[in-house]
Amino acid sequence: MILETLNPMHYNITSLVQDTMPVATVPILILMCFLFLIWSHEETSSIPGPGYCMGIGPLISHGRFLWMGVGKACNYYNKTYGEFVRVWISGEETFIISK
């Protein structure tokens, strides 16, 4: 009898997991969704330029300036967005004004 109670196969652990998982995961999932919405929220700017897109936009625009050089990257953004453009260089918001 003692050996039977010490046997881990004696307990049905799946019934415990099924009962506690929804109770614990639902508030965590709601909190994670709420934090993701706050984190991905961006203020819309009236100045045209590449979007922020959770930090990917600044990385892409900075990489374009490193890869193409300042002159070609400025020409690319001016052709794409117009003569007044907002981009990110080294993580700082930068305005390109040209005509």
TORLUMLO-853299 format. One line per 8 residues: number of its first residue (from 1); their letters; for each residue x, y, z of N, C-alpha, C. Coordinates in pm, whole numbers, m for minus. Atoms other than C-alpha are relative to their C-alpha. Layout:
! residues N
NUM	A	X/Y/Z/X/Y/Z/X/Y/Z ~ ...
//
This chain:
! residues 99
1	MILETLNP	82/m119/0/0/0/0/87/126/0 ~ m89/m117/m5/282/246/80/67/20/m135 ~ m62/m12/131/454/170/m249/m98/52/m105 ~ 99/m46/96/133/232/m435/m23/151/12 ~ 20/m144/m17/92/582/m287/122/79/m43 ~ m121/m69/44/455/673/m367/21/m8/m150 ~ m13/16/143/417/565/m728/m53/125/m71 ~ 48/m122/67/399/879/m947/m107/m28/m105
9	MHYNITSL	102/33/99/182/699/m1200/m138/m12/66 ~ 126/13/m73/m83/667/m930/m83/128/m12 ~ 70/m128/7/m170/1040/m956/m26/36/m145 ~ 35/m43/134/m346/1171/m1262/32/149/m11 ~ m44/m140/3/m148/1489/m1320/m67/79/m111 ~ 65/m73/109/m328/1574/m1644/m129/67/45 ~ 122/m65/m48/m647/1649/m1458/33/127/76 ~ m41/m122/m69/m461/1901/m1241/41/109/m98
17	VQDTMPVA	m46/m99/98/m301/2073/m1541/m117/58/m76 ~ 114/m50/75/m627/2101/m1732/m85/94/84 ~ 81/m86/m85/m800/2261/m1435/68/134/27 ~ m69/m124/m38/m532/2521/m1354/51/80/m118 ~ m56/m73/112/m401/2615/m1699/m88/114/m49 ~ 80/m114/48/m699/2821/m1823/m10/112/104 ~ 11/m103/m103/m724/3002/m1491/125/85/4 ~ m125/m74/m7/m358/3101/m1501/35/68/m132
25	TVPILILM	m44/m55/128/m313/3165/m1873/m87/111/m54 ~ 88/m103/54/m613/3380/m1953/41/139/46 ~ m45/m135/m38/m505/3681/m1740/138/35/m56 ~ m133/m27/56/m147/3644/m1862/m11/35/m148 ~ 18/m31/142/m258/3639/m2226/m64/137/m20 ~ 63/m132/9/m481/3942/m2173/102/109/30 ~ m103/m98/m35/m195/4130/m2006/103/13/m112 ~ m97/m6/108/46/4039/m2285/m56/71/m123
33	CFLFLIWS	63/m70/112/m199/4156/m2552/m10/149/27 ~ 9/m141/m37/m256/4482/m2368/136/69/m9 ~ m135/m58/8/119/4545/m2332/49/10/m143 ~ m39/m5/141/176/4462/m2699/m69/115/m71 ~ 71/m112/62/m92/4712/m2802/59/134/42 ~ m62/m125/m47/64/4983/m2587/136/19/m65 ~ m135/m9/54/412/4903/m2714/m1/31/m150 ~ 2/m20/145/314/4898/m3082/m76/125/m41
41	HEETSSIP	73/m123/33/101/5213/m3062/98/108/m39 ~ m86/m107/45/256/5494/m3255/m83/124/m28 ~ 65/m126/31/168/5854/m3288/12/25/m149 ~ m6/m25/142/76/5935/m3644/56/140/m23 ~ m65/m126/31/288/6207/m3790/m56/55/m130 ~ 48/m61/124/174/6454/m4053/113/9/m103 ~ m115/m7/90/524/6443/m4204/18/m137/m65 ~ m14/131/65/565/6169/m4467/138/m61/24
49	GPGYCMGI	m124/73/m17/831/5906/m4435/m28/m144/35 ~ 22/140/m35/884/5542/m4352/m62/m13/139 ~ 66/21/m128/669/5410/m4067/93/m51/106 ~ m82/45/m113/803/5328/m3724/m4/m152/10 ~ 21/146/6/661/4971/m3727/80/m75/106 ~ m62/67/m115/780/4862/m3379/153/5/m4 ~ m145/m17/0/1134/4993/m3432/70/m53/m123 ~ m63/53/120/1194/4824/m3766/27/111/m100
57	GPLISHGR	m18/m112/93/1149/5145/m3968/129/76/22 ~ m127/m69/m22/1439/5327/m3800/121/m85/m38 ~ m112/87/38/1664/5025/m3851/17/m5/m152 ~ m6/5/146/1577/5007/m4221/52/131/m57 ~ m45/m128/56/1623/5379/m4285/147/26/34 ~ m142/m17/m36/1955/5387/m4096/87/m93/m85 ~ m75/92/86/2071/5079/m4287/8/49/m143 ~ m2/m54/136/1974/5243/m4616/102/112/m12
65	FLWMGVGK	m100/m107/5/2186/5548/m4532/142/m56/6 ~ m134/60/m5/2482/5327/m4442/34/m72/m130 ~ m24/81/118/2442/5109/m4750/13/85/m127 ~ 3/m78/123/2360/5369/m5018/82/127/8 ~ m64/m131/m16/2532/5673/m4876/m107/106/17 ~ 96/m105/m33/2372/5999/m4778/m69/54/m124 ~ 58/m60/120/2320/6141/m5128/m103/m88/m66 ~ 93/90/67/2158/5837/m5286/m120/m32/87
73	ACNYYNKT	112/29/m90/1947/5761/m4979/m95/120/6 ~ 86/m119/1/1820/6121/m4969/m80/9/m129 ~ 72/m2/128/1732/6104/m5339/m109/m106/m3 ~ 101/106/m4/1551/5773/m5283/m121/43/84 ~ 111/m41/m86/1342/5910/m4995/m75/118/m59 ~ 69/m113/62/1267/6233/m5183/m87/m47/m116 ~ 82/53/109/1144/6037/m5487/m120/m77/55 ~ 107/84/m56/938/5806/m5265/m104/81/76
81	YGEFVRVW	92/m68/m91/786/6050/m5014/m20/149/m28 ~ 15/m142/28/833/6402/m5152/119/80/49 ~ m115/m86/m30/1052/6701/m5073/24/22/149 ~ m18/m14/m145/1001/6700/m4693/m25/m137/62 ~ 9/139/m43/1073/6359/m4539/56/m15/140 ~ m48/34/m134/1115/6221/m4187/62/m139/m6 ~ m69/129/m6/1374/5941/m4149/73/m9/133 ~ m78/18/m121/1587/5800/m3869/144/m29/m38
89	ISGEETFI	m143/24/18/1965/5822/m3866/59/m13/140 ~ m58/32/m132/2146/5666/m3568/m104/8/111 ~ 106/3/m100/1814/5632/m3387/m64/135/28 ~ 57/m133/m19/1735/6004/m3409/m85/36/m120 ~ 88/m43/107/1449/6146/m3608/67/114/m75 ~ m69/m97/84/1595/6344/m3898/m93/42/m113 ~ 83/m51/107/1420/6564/m4152/87/31/m121 ~ m69/m28/124/1532/6579/m4514/m88/99/m77
97	ISK	72/m104/73/1429/6897/m4692/77/26/m129 ~ m66/m25/128/1504/6928/m5062/m106/32/m104 ~ 92/m30/108/1352/7044/m5383/67/m27/m131
//
